[in-house]
Amino acid sequence: MSNRLKLNLLSIGMIAVMGLSWVFNIGWIRLILTFLLFPVISAVVFFVGNHLSAKYIQTDKKLKTVTMLSYITFLFPHLLVGDGGDIGEMYMLFGLIQNDTLVGIVTTIGICMFVFHLVILIAQYALLYQYHRAKKAEKLA
């Protein structure tokens, strides 16, 4: 099994866990974000970036580091951001934790992780762009 296939399967597995998290933690926040297609856009951007990176990950150390950080930071926001309904306390981690105070604190951490993940994705796509430009310049020379 090639390295690229392994990384693609890892991405698909992480997207599946994100989907399960989305389904089992459904509440008003996730419902609104679902209508805005947030989970779909997030999964597509994550998968495409890692799919393109898998081709060059062995040759570029910076790209490898950024891609690994992308994998690490992808699930945290989806698992850490709590949700709630009309009745009861807020909940998170598949409904295992139901405490407004704790969920509020961990949700703040999850949102910070989401911002960090966005920075990582931007860096990943910027490195891919630079790598693509360098390869294109080599072909023209």
PyMOL commands that set and color helices and strands:
alter all, ss='L'
color gray80, all
select helices_A, chain A and resi 3-24+28-35+38-56+61-80+100-140
alter helices_A, ss='H'
color red, helices_A
deselect
rebuild
show_as cartoon
